[in-house]
Amino acid sequence: MTMTDSAPLITGVDFVCIPAQDFDAMCAFYGETLGLPFVKRYGTKPGAEYQAGNLTLAIMRTKDFGGTFSRNAMPIALQVADVAGARRQLEAKGVRFISETFDSGVCWQAICLDPDGNPLSLHHRYAPKATNADLPVQEPN
């Protein structure tokens, strides 16, 4: 397939990486605590994938993939039907929240941490998403 001027270069996001130190605890959290479906393991390396709706979360023990561990600075927003209800369920399982549940004006959110301290946002959007027709036209610089 060739790229044309009318075809976008980037067509989607296949996965996001979540840095891990304690790989087993992270897999238990994403698979058991959050209940995300397991997709695959990276052979004998400490890497695994879990499916969150249309996004794959790749849990990788950073040092085994040539990196230095550093927690994500900003949360990954995980869509839920009811932020308050999901928060209660996760708090009952011992998940630590670092924010109150808040209303951003378009969504409800509550920020928690995974076992290695990566932030996650329980997120429920109640306002309709803007369409391309709603966005202002900006010329490139």
Chimera marker file (.cmm) of the C-alpha trace (Angstrom):
<marker_set name="trace">
<marker id="1" x="0.000" y="0.000" z="0.000" r="1" g="1" b="0" radius="0.5"/>
<marker id="2" x="1.369" y="3.411" z="-0.879" r="1" g="1" b="0" radius="0.5"/>
<marker id="3" x="0.725" y="6.618" z="0.997" r="1" g="1" b="0" radius="0.5"/>
<marker id="4" x="-1.017" y="9.372" z="-0.915" r="1" g="1" b="0" radius="0.5"/>
<marker id="5" x="-1.574" y="13.008" z="-0.036" r="1" g="1" b="0" radius="0.5"/>
<marker id="6" x="-5.175" y="12.215" z="0.916" r="1" g="1" b="0" radius="0.5"/>
<marker id="7" x="-4.381" y="9.164" z="3.069" r="1" g="1" b="0" radius="0.5"/>
<marker id="8" x="-3.294" y="9.812" z="6.652" r="1" g="1" b="0" radius="0.5"/>
<marker id="9" x="0.156" y="8.630" z="7.643" r="1" g="1" b="0" radius="0.5"/>
<marker id="10" x="-1.052" y="7.431" z="11.059" r="1" g="1" b="0" radius="0.5"/>
<marker id="11" x="-4.259" y="5.389" z="11.031" r="1" g="1" b="0" radius="0.5"/>
<marker id="12" x="-4.599" y="4.394" z="14.688" r="1" g="1" b="0" radius="0.5"/>
<marker id="13" x="-2.891" y="3.277" z="17.888" r="1" g="1" b="0" radius="0.5"/>
<marker id="14" x="-2.091" y="-0.422" z="18.171" r="1" g="1" b="0" radius="0.5"/>
<marker id="15" x="-0.877" y="-0.522" z="21.784" r="1" g="1" b="0" radius="0.5"/>
<marker id="16" x="0.531" y="1.556" z="24.625" r="1" g="1" b="0" radius="0.5"/>
<marker id="17" x="3.357" y="0.397" z="26.879" r="1" g="1" b="0" radius="0.5"/>
<marker id="18" x="3.031" y="0.409" z="30.638" r="1" g="1" b="0" radius="0.5"/>
<marker id="19" x="6.411" y="0.231" z="32.395" r="1" g="1" b="0" radius="0.5"/>
<marker id="20" x="6.754" y="-2.439" z="35.061" r="1" g="1" b="0" radius="0.5"/>
<marker id="21" x="9.187" y="-3.401" z="37.799" r="1" g="1" b="0" radius="0.5"/>
<marker id="22" x="7.182" y="-6.183" z="39.468" r="1" g="1" b="0" radius="0.5"/>
<marker id="23" x="5.926" y="-7.974" z="36.370" r="1" g="1" b="0" radius="0.5"/>
<marker id="24" x="3.920" y="-10.644" z="38.219" r="1" g="1" b="0" radius="0.5"/>
<marker id="25" x="2.104" y="-8.084" z="40.399" r="1" g="1" b="0" radius="0.5"/>
<marker id="26" x="1.344" y="-5.964" z="37.348" r="1" g="1" b="0" radius="0.5"/>
<marker id="27" x="-0.098" y="-8.939" z="35.434" r="1" g="1" b="0" radius="0.5"/>
<marker id="28" x="-2.247" y="-9.878" z="38.433" r="1" g="1" b="0" radius="0.5"/>
<marker id="29" x="-3.495" y="-6.281" z="38.675" r="1" g="1" b="0" radius="0.5"/>
<marker id="30" x="-4.406" y="-5.813" z="35.014" r="1" g="1" b="0" radius="0.5"/>
<marker id="31" x="-5.735" y="-9.348" z="34.540" r="1" g="1" b="0" radius="0.5"/>
<marker id="32" x="-7.378" y="-10.153" z="37.871" r="1" g="1" b="0" radius="0.5"/>
<marker id="33" x="-8.022" y="-6.871" z="39.685" r="1" g="1" b="0" radius="0.5"/>
<marker id="34" x="-9.141" y="-4.915" z="36.608" r="1" g="1" b="0" radius="0.5"/>
<marker id="35" x="-10.476" y="-8.023" z="34.845" r="1" g="1" b="0" radius="0.5"/>
<marker id="36" x="-8.954" y="-7.200" z="31.456" r="1" g="1" b="0" radius="0.5"/>
<marker id="37" x="-8.729" y="-10.082" z="28.970" r="1" g="1" b="0" radius="0.5"/>
<marker id="38" x="-5.231" y="-11.535" z="28.552" r="1" g="1" b="0" radius="0.5"/>
<marker id="39" x="-4.003" y="-11.395" z="24.938" r="1" g="1" b="0" radius="0.5"/>
<marker id="40" x="-0.501" y="-12.868" z="24.911" r="1" g="1" b="0" radius="0.5"/>
<marker id="41" x="2.861" y="-13.251" z="26.639" r="1" g="1" b="0" radius="0.5"/>
<marker id="42" x="6.122" y="-12.198" z="24.957" r="1" g="1" b="0" radius="0.5"/>
<marker id="43" x="7.755" y="-15.639" z="24.980" r="1" g="1" b="0" radius="0.5"/>
<marker id="44" x="10.060" y="-15.949" z="27.983" r="1" g="1" b="0" radius="0.5"/>
<marker id="45" x="10.508" y="-12.180" z="28.368" r="1" g="1" b="0" radius="0.5"/>
<marker id="46" x="8.509" y="-10.351" z="31.054" r="1" g="1" b="0" radius="0.5"/>
<marker id="47" x="6.042" y="-8.720" z="28.691" r="1" g="1" b="0" radius="0.5"/>
<marker id="48" x="2.322" y="-9.359" z="28.276" r="1" g="1" b="0" radius="0.5"/>
<marker id="49" x="-0.690" y="-7.764" z="26.647" r="1" g="1" b="0" radius="0.5"/>
<marker id="50" x="-4.172" y="-7.130" z="28.015" r="1" g="1" b="0" radius="0.5"/>
<marker id="51" x="-7.114" y="-5.807" z="26.023" r="1" g="1" b="0" radius="0.5"/>
<marker id="52" x="-8.995" y="-2.705" z="27.213" r="1" g="1" b="0" radius="0.5"/>
<marker id="53" x="-11.786" y="-2.259" z="24.675" r="1" g="1" b="0" radius="0.5"/>
<marker id="54" x="-10.161" y="-1.088" z="21.455" r="1" g="1" b="0" radius="0.5"/>
<marker id="55" x="-6.716" y="-0.535" z="23.025" r="1" g="1" b="0" radius="0.5"/>
<marker id="56" x="-4.046" y="-3.088" z="23.896" r="1" g="1" b="0" radius="0.5"/>
<marker id="57" x="-2.047" y="-2.437" z="27.069" r="1" g="1" b="0" radius="0.5"/>
<marker id="58" x="1.485" y="-3.876" z="26.862" r="1" g="1" b="0" radius="0.5"/>
<marker id="59" x="2.931" y="-4.538" z="30.330" r="1" g="1" b="0" radius="0.5"/>
<marker id="60" x="6.723" y="-4.698" z="30.030" r="1" g="1" b="0" radius="0.5"/>
<marker id="61" x="9.407" y="-5.054" z="32.722" r="1" g="1" b="0" radius="0.5"/>
<marker id="62" x="11.467" y="-2.141" z="31.504" r="1" g="1" b="0" radius="0.5"/>
<marker id="63" x="14.966" y="-3.397" z="32.372" r="1" g="1" b="0" radius="0.5"/>
<marker id="64" x="14.444" y="-6.568" z="30.311" r="1" g="1" b="0" radius="0.5"/>
<marker id="65" x="13.664" y="-4.491" z="27.230" r="1" g="1" b="0" radius="0.5"/>
<marker id="66" x="16.755" y="-2.269" z="27.504" r="1" g="1" b="0" radius="0.5"/>
<marker id="67" x="15.216" y="0.619" z="29.408" r="1" g="1" b="0" radius="0.5"/>
<marker id="68" x="15.285" y="2.242" z="32.814" r="1" g="1" b="0" radius="0.5"/>
<marker id="69" x="12.081" y="2.086" z="34.828" r="1" g="1" b="0" radius="0.5"/>
<marker id="70" x="10.159" y="5.339" z="35.023" r="1" g="1" b="0" radius="0.5"/>
<marker id="71" x="6.464" y="5.511" z="35.871" r="1" g="1" b="0" radius="0.5"/>
<marker id="72" x="4.087" y="7.063" z="33.376" r="1" g="1" b="0" radius="0.5"/>
<marker id="73" x="3.665" y="10.726" z="34.277" r="1" g="1" b="0" radius="0.5"/>
<marker id="74" x="0.073" y="11.031" z="33.073" r="1" g="1" b="0" radius="0.5"/>
<marker id="75" x="-2.797" y="8.559" z="33.406" r="1" g="1" b="0" radius="0.5"/>
<marker id="76" x="-4.173" y="6.259" z="30.768" r="1" g="1" b="0" radius="0.5"/>
<marker id="77" x="-7.951" y="6.819" z="30.733" r="1" g="1" b="0" radius="0.5"/>
<marker id="78" x="-9.867" y="3.549" z="31.099" r="1" g="1" b="0" radius="0.5"/>
<marker id="79" x="-13.501" y="3.826" z="30.038" r="1" g="1" b="0" radius="0.5"/>
<marker id="80" x="-16.082" y="2.656" z="32.581" r="1" g="1" b="0" radius="0.5"/>
<marker id="81" x="-19.877" y="2.916" z="32.637" r="1" g="1" b="0" radius="0.5"/>
<marker id="82" x="-19.977" y="4.215" z="36.231" r="1" g="1" b="0" radius="0.5"/>
<marker id="83" x="-16.908" y="5.872" z="37.785" r="1" g="1" b="0" radius="0.5"/>
<marker id="84" x="-18.281" y="5.831" z="41.345" r="1" g="1" b="0" radius="0.5"/>
<marker id="85" x="-19.277" y="2.163" z="41.115" r="1" g="1" b="0" radius="0.5"/>
<marker id="86" x="-15.978" y="1.098" z="39.534" r="1" g="1" b="0" radius="0.5"/>
<marker id="87" x="-14.078" y="3.060" z="42.174" r="1" g="1" b="0" radius="0.5"/>
<marker id="88" x="-15.964" y="1.303" z="44.997" r="1" g="1" b="0" radius="0.5"/>
<marker id="89" x="-15.199" y="-2.108" z="43.478" r="1" g="1" b="0" radius="0.5"/>
<marker id="90" x="-11.498" y="-1.328" z="43.079" r="1" g="1" b="0" radius="0.5"/>
<marker id="91" x="-11.142" y="0.266" z="46.522" r="1" g="1" b="0" radius="0.5"/>
<marker id="92" x="-12.657" y="-2.932" z="47.983" r="1" g="1" b="0" radius="0.5"/>
<marker id="93" x="-9.818" y="-4.815" z="46.234" r="1" g="1" b="0" radius="0.5"/>
<marker id="94" x="-7.212" y="-2.514" z="47.794" r="1" g="1" b="0" radius="0.5"/>
<marker id="95" x="-6.528" y="-0.231" z="44.821" r="1" g="1" b="0" radius="0.5"/>
<marker id="96" x="-5.121" y="3.150" z="45.907" r="1" g="1" b="0" radius="0.5"/>
<marker id="97" x="-6.765" y="6.298" z="44.545" r="1" g="1" b="0" radius="0.5"/>
<marker id="98" x="-4.840" y="9.575" z="44.445" r="1" g="1" b="0" radius="0.5"/>
<marker id="99" x="-7.745" y="11.857" z="43.526" r="1" g="1" b="0" radius="0.5"/>
<marker id="100" x="-11.318" y="12.400" z="44.482" r="1" g="1" b="0" radius="0.5"/>
<marker id="101" x="-13.882" y="11.590" z="41.808" r="1" g="1" b="0" radius="0.5"/>
<marker id="102" x="-14.213" y="14.780" z="39.776" r="1" g="1" b="0" radius="0.5"/>
<marker id="103" x="-16.230" y="16.288" z="36.940" r="1" g="1" b="0" radius="0.5"/>
<marker id="104" x="-14.121" y="17.868" z="34.176" r="1" g="1" b="0" radius="0.5"/>
<marker id="105" x="-17.120" y="19.426" z="32.457" r="1" g="1" b="0" radius="0.5"/>
<marker id="106" x="-17.337" y="16.648" z="29.849" r="1" g="1" b="0" radius="0.5"/>
<marker id="107" x="-16.561" y="13.518" z="31.891" r="1" g="1" b="0" radius="0.5"/>
<marker id="108" x="-16.277" y="11.964" z="35.343" r="1" g="1" b="0" radius="0.5"/>
<marker id="109" x="-12.834" y="10.738" z="36.414" r="1" g="1" b="0" radius="0.5"/>
<marker id="110" x="-10.992" y="9.217" z="39.370" r="1" g="1" b="0" radius="0.5"/>
<marker id="111" x="-7.227" y="8.596" z="39.311" r="1" g="1" b="0" radius="0.5"/>
<marker id="112" x="-5.727" y="5.448" z="40.842" r="1" g="1" b="0" radius="0.5"/>
<marker id="113" x="-2.326" y="3.739" z="40.749" r="1" g="1" b="0" radius="0.5"/>
<marker id="114" x="-1.275" y="0.311" z="39.524" r="1" g="1" b="0" radius="0.5"/>
<marker id="115" x="1.173" y="-1.713" z="41.698" r="1" g="1" b="0" radius="0.5"/>
<marker id="116" x="4.225" y="0.031" z="40.189" r="1" g="1" b="0" radius="0.5"/>
<marker id="117" x="2.741" y="3.511" z="40.586" r="1" g="1" b="0" radius="0.5"/>
<marker id="118" x="1.543" y="4.174" z="37.037" r="1" g="1" b="0" radius="0.5"/>
<marker id="119" x="-1.551" y="6.407" z="37.124" r="1" g="1" b="0" radius="0.5"/>
<marker id="120" x="-4.817" y="5.234" z="35.586" r="1" g="1" b="0" radius="0.5"/>
<marker id="121" x="-7.987" y="7.263" z="35.203" r="1" g="1" b="0" radius="0.5"/>
<marker id="122" x="-11.376" y="5.652" z="35.554" r="1" g="1" b="0" radius="0.5"/>
<marker id="123" x="-13.202" y="7.700" z="32.944" r="1" g="1" b="0" radius="0.5"/>
<marker id="124" x="-16.796" y="8.151" z="31.835" r="1" g="1" b="0" radius="0.5"/>
<marker id="125" x="-17.574" y="10.742" z="29.177" r="1" g="1" b="0" radius="0.5"/>
<marker id="126" x="-21.113" y="12.093" z="29.422" r="1" g="1" b="0" radius="0.5"/>
<marker id="127" x="-20.849" y="14.931" z="26.882" r="1" g="1" b="0" radius="0.5"/>
<marker id="128" x="-20.915" y="14.142" z="23.165" r="1" g="1" b="0" radius="0.5"/>
<marker id="129" x="-17.559" y="14.165" z="21.431" r="1" g="1" b="0" radius="0.5"/>
<marker id="130" x="-16.862" y="17.029" z="19.068" r="1" g="1" b="0" radius="0.5"/>
<marker id="131" x="-16.965" y="16.119" z="15.395" r="1" g="1" b="0" radius="0.5"/>
<marker id="132" x="-14.492" y="17.419" z="12.833" r="1" g="1" b="0" radius="0.5"/>
<marker id="133" x="-17.163" y="19.911" z="11.741" r="1" g="1" b="0" radius="0.5"/>
<marker id="134" x="-17.182" y="21.341" z="15.294" r="1" g="1" b="0" radius="0.5"/>
<marker id="135" x="-13.427" y="21.945" z="15.374" r="1" g="1" b="0" radius="0.5"/>
<marker id="136" x="-11.884" y="25.229" z="14.227" r="1" g="1" b="0" radius="0.5"/>
<marker id="137" x="-9.857" y="25.108" z="11.022" r="1" g="1" b="0" radius="0.5"/>
<marker id="138" x="-6.186" y="25.887" z="11.638" r="1" g="1" b="0" radius="0.5"/>
<marker id="139" x="-3.585" y="26.372" z="8.966" r="1" g="1" b="0" radius="0.5"/>
<marker id="140" x="-0.249" y="24.605" z="9.532" r="1" g="1" b="0" radius="0.5"/>
<marker id="141" x="2.649" y="26.862" z="10.535" r="1" g="1" b="0" radius="0.5"/>
<link id1="1" id2="2" r="1" g="1" b="0" radius="0.2"/>
<link id1="2" id2="3" r="1" g="1" b="0" radius="0.2"/>
<link id1="3" id2="4" r="1" g="1" b="0" radius="0.2"/>
<link id1="4" id2="5" r="1" g="1" b="0" radius="0.2"/>
<link id1="5" id2="6" r="1" g="1" b="0" radius="0.2"/>
<link id1="6" id2="7" r="1" g="1" b="0" radius="0.2"/>
<link id1="7" id2="8" r="1" g="1" b="0" radius="0.2"/>
<link id1="8" id2="9" r="1" g="1" b="0" radius="0.2"/>
<link id1="9" id2="10" r="1" g="1" b="0" radius="0.2"/>
<link id1="10" id2="11" r="1" g="1" b="0" radius="0.2"/>
<link id1="11" id2="12" r="1" g="1" b="0" radius="0.2"/>
<link id1="12" id2="13" r="1" g="1" b="0" radius="0.2"/>
<link id1="13" id2="14" r="1" g="1" b="0" radius="0.2"/>
<link id1="14" id2="15" r="1" g="1" b="0" radius="0.2"/>
<link id1="15" id2="16" r="1" g="1" b="0" radius="0.2"/>
<link id1="16" id2="17" r="1" g="1" b="0" radius="0.2"/>
<link id1="17" id2="18" r="1" g="1" b="0" radius="0.2"/>
<link id1="18" id2="19" r="1" g="1" b="0" radius="0.2"/>
<link id1="19" id2="20" r="1" g="1" b="0" radius="0.2"/>
<link id1="20" id2="21" r="1" g="1" b="0" radius="0.2"/>
<link id1="21" id2="22" r="1" g="1" b="0" radius="0.2"/>
<link id1="22" id2="23" r="1" g="1" b="0" radius="0.2"/>
<link id1="23" id2="24" r="1" g="1" b="0" radius="0.2"/>
<link id1="24" id2="25" r="1" g="1" b="0" radius="0.2"/>
<link id1="25" id2="26" r="1" g="1" b="0" radius="0.2"/>
<link id1="26" id2="27" r="1" g="1" b="0" radius="0.2"/>
<link id1="27" id2="28" r="1" g="1" b="0" radius="0.2"/>
<link id1="28" id2="29" r="1" g="1" b="0" radius="0.2"/>
<link id1="29" id2="30" r="1" g="1" b="0" radius="0.2"/>
<link id1="30" id2="31" r="1" g="1" b="0" radius="0.2"/>
<link id1="31" id2="32" r="1" g="1" b="0" radius="0.2"/>
<link id1="32" id2="33" r="1" g="1" b="0" radius="0.2"/>
<link id1="33" id2="34" r="1" g="1" b="0" radius="0.2"/>
<link id1="34" id2="35" r="1" g="1" b="0" radius="0.2"/>
<link id1="35" id2="36" r="1" g="1" b="0" radius="0.2"/>
<link id1="36" id2="37" r="1" g="1" b="0" radius="0.2"/>
<link id1="37" id2="38" r="1" g="1" b="0" radius="0.2"/>
<link id1="38" id2="39" r="1" g="1" b="0" radius="0.2"/>
<link id1="39" id2="40" r="1" g="1" b="0" radius="0.2"/>
<link id1="40" id2="41" r="1" g="1" b="0" radius="0.2"/>
<link id1="41" id2="42" r="1" g="1" b="0" radius="0.2"/>
<link id1="42" id2="43" r="1" g="1" b="0" radius="0.2"/>
<link id1="43" id2="44" r="1" g="1" b="0" radius="0.2"/>
<link id1="44" id2="45" r="1" g="1" b="0" radius="0.2"/>
<link id1="45" id2="46" r="1" g="1" b="0" radius="0.2"/>
<link id1="46" id2="47" r="1" g="1" b="0" radius="0.2"/>
<link id1="47" id2="48" r="1" g="1" b="0" radius="0.2"/>
<link id1="48" id2="49" r="1" g="1" b="0" radius="0.2"/>
<link id1="49" id2="50" r="1" g="1" b="0" radius="0.2"/>
<link id1="50" id2="51" r="1" g="1" b="0" radius="0.2"/>
<link id1="51" id2="52" r="1" g="1" b="0" radius="0.2"/>
<link id1="52" id2="53" r="1" g="1" b="0" radius="0.2"/>
<link id1="53" id2="54" r="1" g="1" b="0" radius="0.2"/>
<link id1="54" id2="55" r="1" g="1" b="0" radius="0.2"/>
<link id1="55" id2="56" r="1" g="1" b="0" radius="0.2"/>
<link id1="56" id2="57" r="1" g="1" b="0" radius="0.2"/>
<link id1="57" id2="58" r="1" g="1" b="0" radius="0.2"/>
<link id1="58" id2="59" r="1" g="1" b="0" radius="0.2"/>
<link id1="59" id2="60" r="1" g="1" b="0" radius="0.2"/>
<link id1="60" id2="61" r="1" g="1" b="0" radius="0.2"/>
<link id1="61" id2="62" r="1" g="1" b="0" radius="0.2"/>
<link id1="62" id2="63" r="1" g="1" b="0" radius="0.2"/>
<link id1="63" id2="64" r="1" g="1" b="0" radius="0.2"/>
<link id1="64" id2="65" r="1" g="1" b="0" radius="0.2"/>
<link id1="65" id2="66" r="1" g="1" b="0" radius="0.2"/>
<link id1="66" id2="67" r="1" g="1" b="0" radius="0.2"/>
<link id1="67" id2="68" r="1" g="1" b="0" radius="0.2"/>
<link id1="68" id2="69" r="1" g="1" b="0" radius="0.2"/>
<link id1="69" id2="70" r="1" g="1" b="0" radius="0.2"/>
<link id1="70" id2="71" r="1" g="1" b="0" radius="0.2"/>
<link id1="71" id2="72" r="1" g="1" b="0" radius="0.2"/>
<link id1="72" id2="73" r="1" g="1" b="0" radius="0.2"/>
<link id1="73" id2="74" r="1" g="1" b="0" radius="0.2"/>
<link id1="74" id2="75" r="1" g="1" b="0" radius="0.2"/>
<link id1="75" id2="76" r="1" g="1" b="0" radius="0.2"/>
<link id1="76" id2="77" r="1" g="1" b="0" radius="0.2"/>
<link id1="77" id2="78" r="1" g="1" b="0" radius="0.2"/>
<link id1="78" id2="79" r="1" g="1" b="0" radius="0.2"/>
<link id1="79" id2="80" r="1" g="1" b="0" radius="0.2"/>
<link id1="80" id2="81" r="1" g="1" b="0" radius="0.2"/>
<link id1="81" id2="82" r="1" g="1" b="0" radius="0.2"/>
<link id1="82" id2="83" r="1" g="1" b="0" radius="0.2"/>
<link id1="83" id2="84" r="1" g="1" b="0" radius="0.2"/>
<link id1="84" id2="85" r="1" g="1" b="0" radius="0.2"/>
<link id1="85" id2="86" r="1" g="1" b="0" radius="0.2"/>
<link id1="86" id2="87" r="1" g="1" b="0" radius="0.2"/>
<link id1="87" id2="88" r="1" g="1" b="0" radius="0.2"/>
<link id1="88" id2="89" r="1" g="1" b="0" radius="0.2"/>
<link id1="89" id2="90" r="1" g="1" b="0" radius="0.2"/>
<link id1="90" id2="91" r="1" g="1" b="0" radius="0.2"/>
<link id1="91" id2="92" r="1" g="1" b="0" radius="0.2"/>
<link id1="92" id2="93" r="1" g="1" b="0" radius="0.2"/>
<link id1="93" id2="94" r="1" g="1" b="0" radius="0.2"/>
<link id1="94" id2="95" r="1" g="1" b="0" radius="0.2"/>
<link id1="95" id2="96" r="1" g="1" b="0" radius="0.2"/>
<link id1="96" id2="97" r="1" g="1" b="0" radius="0.2"/>
<link id1="97" id2="98" r="1" g="1" b="0" radius="0.2"/>
<link id1="98" id2="99" r="1" g="1" b="0" radius="0.2"/>
<link id1="99" id2="100" r="1" g="1" b="0" radius="0.2"/>
<link id1="100" id2="101" r="1" g="1" b="0" radius="0.2"/>
<link id1="101" id2="102" r="1" g="1" b="0" radius="0.2"/>
<link id1="102" id2="103" r="1" g="1" b="0" radius="0.2"/>
<link id1="103" id2="104" r="1" g="1" b="0" radius="0.2"/>
<link id1="104" id2="105" r="1" g="1" b="0" radius="0.2"/>
<link id1="105" id2="106" r="1" g="1" b="0" radius="0.2"/>
<link id1="106" id2="107" r="1" g="1" b="0" radius="0.2"/>
<link id1="107" id2="108" r="1" g="1" b="0" radius="0.2"/>
<link id1="108" id2="109" r="1" g="1" b="0" radius="0.2"/>
<link id1="109" id2="110" r="1" g="1" b="0" radius="0.2"/>
<link id1="110" id2="111" r="1" g="1" b="0" radius="0.2"/>
<link id1="111" id2="112" r="1" g="1" b="0" radius="0.2"/>
<link id1="112" id2="113" r="1" g="1" b="0" radius="0.2"/>
<link id1="113" id2="114" r="1" g="1" b="0" radius="0.2"/>
<link id1="114" id2="115" r="1" g="1" b="0" radius="0.2"/>
<link id1="115" id2="116" r="1" g="1" b="0" radius="0.2"/>
<link id1="116" id2="117" r="1" g="1" b="0" radius="0.2"/>
<link id1="117" id2="118" r="1" g="1" b="0" radius="0.2"/>
<link id1="118" id2="119" r="1" g="1" b="0" radius="0.2"/>
<link id1="119" id2="120" r="1" g="1" b="0" radius="0.2"/>
<link id1="120" id2="121" r="1" g="1" b="0" radius="0.2"/>
<link id1="121" id2="122" r="1" g="1" b="0" radius="0.2"/>
<link id1="122" id2="123" r="1" g="1" b="0" radius="0.2"/>
<link id1="123" id2="124" r="1" g="1" b="0" radius="0.2"/>
<link id1="124" id2="125" r="1" g="1" b="0" radius="0.2"/>
<link id1="125" id2="126" r="1" g="1" b="0" radius="0.2"/>
<link id1="126" id2="127" r="1" g="1" b="0" radius="0.2"/>
<link id1="127" id2="128" r="1" g="1" b="0" radius="0.2"/>
<link id1="128" id2="129" r="1" g="1" b="0" radius="0.2"/>
<link id1="129" id2="130" r="1" g="1" b="0" radius="0.2"/>
<link id1="130" id2="131" r="1" g="1" b="0" radius="0.2"/>
<link id1="131" id2="132" r="1" g="1" b="0" radius="0.2"/>
<link id1="132" id2="133" r="1" g="1" b="0" radius="0.2"/>
<link id1="133" id2="134" r="1" g="1" b="0" radius="0.2"/>
<link id1="134" id2="135" r="1" g="1" b="0" radius="0.2"/>
<link id1="135" id2="136" r="1" g="1" b="0" radius="0.2"/>
<link id1="136" id2="137" r="1" g="1" b="0" radius="0.2"/>
<link id1="137" id2="138" r="1" g="1" b="0" radius="0.2"/>
<link id1="138" id2="139" r="1" g="1" b="0" radius="0.2"/>
<link id1="139" id2="140" r="1" g="1" b="0" radius="0.2"/>
<link id1="140" id2="141" r="1" g="1" b="0" radius="0.2"/>
</marker_set>
